[in-house]
Amino acid sequence: MQSLGDRIKFLREKKNMTQKDLAAAAGLTVVQLSRYETGDRKPDPEALRGIADALDSSADYLLGRTEAPSESYDKGASLSFYGGPEAYTSDEIAMMEAALKAYREQKKKLLDGGSENPKN
C-alpha cells in the first residue's frame, strides 16, 4: 500500500508539478510539503484539503481509502482533455477567472448564511 507521501508525490509528478508549484497551490511551504512527501510529518486537515484540491484529487485517495485519485480519474476525464492550461486563450482564461470569482462570491454568501437580511 502506498503511503500518503507516496500518493502526493505520485499525483504531483503526474501533473508535472514541482514541489514549489504544489506548495504554492496548496498554501504550504516547500519544507512542509517535502516533509509530507517523505513521511516525516502528517498534514493537518486544512493542509490535506489544500493538497487534495491542488491535485484535483480526494483526501480519501491520499489517505489510501480509495484507489481512484478522483471521480474524473475514474472516468478518464481531466483538464488535459481540453488541451491543458497551455492551450487556453486569454479570453478563455478571463472567462474562467470571472466564473471562479462569481462562484466564490456566491459560496461566501451561502456560507455566511442568515447573517444578512434577505431583500423582500
Sequence and secondary structure as in RCSB ss.txt:
>XXXX:A:sequence
MQSLGDRIKFLREKKNMTQKDLAAAAGLTVVQLSRYETGDRKPDPEALRGIADALDSSADYLLGRTEAPSESYDK
GASLSFYGGPEAYTSDEIAMMEAALKAYREQKKKLLDGGSENPKN
>XXXX:A:secstr
   HHHHHHHHHHHTT  HHHHHHHHT  HHHHHHHHHTSS   HHHHHHHHHHTT  HHHHTTS S S HHHHH
T  GGGGT GGG  HHHHHHHHHHHHHHHHHHHHHHHGGGS    
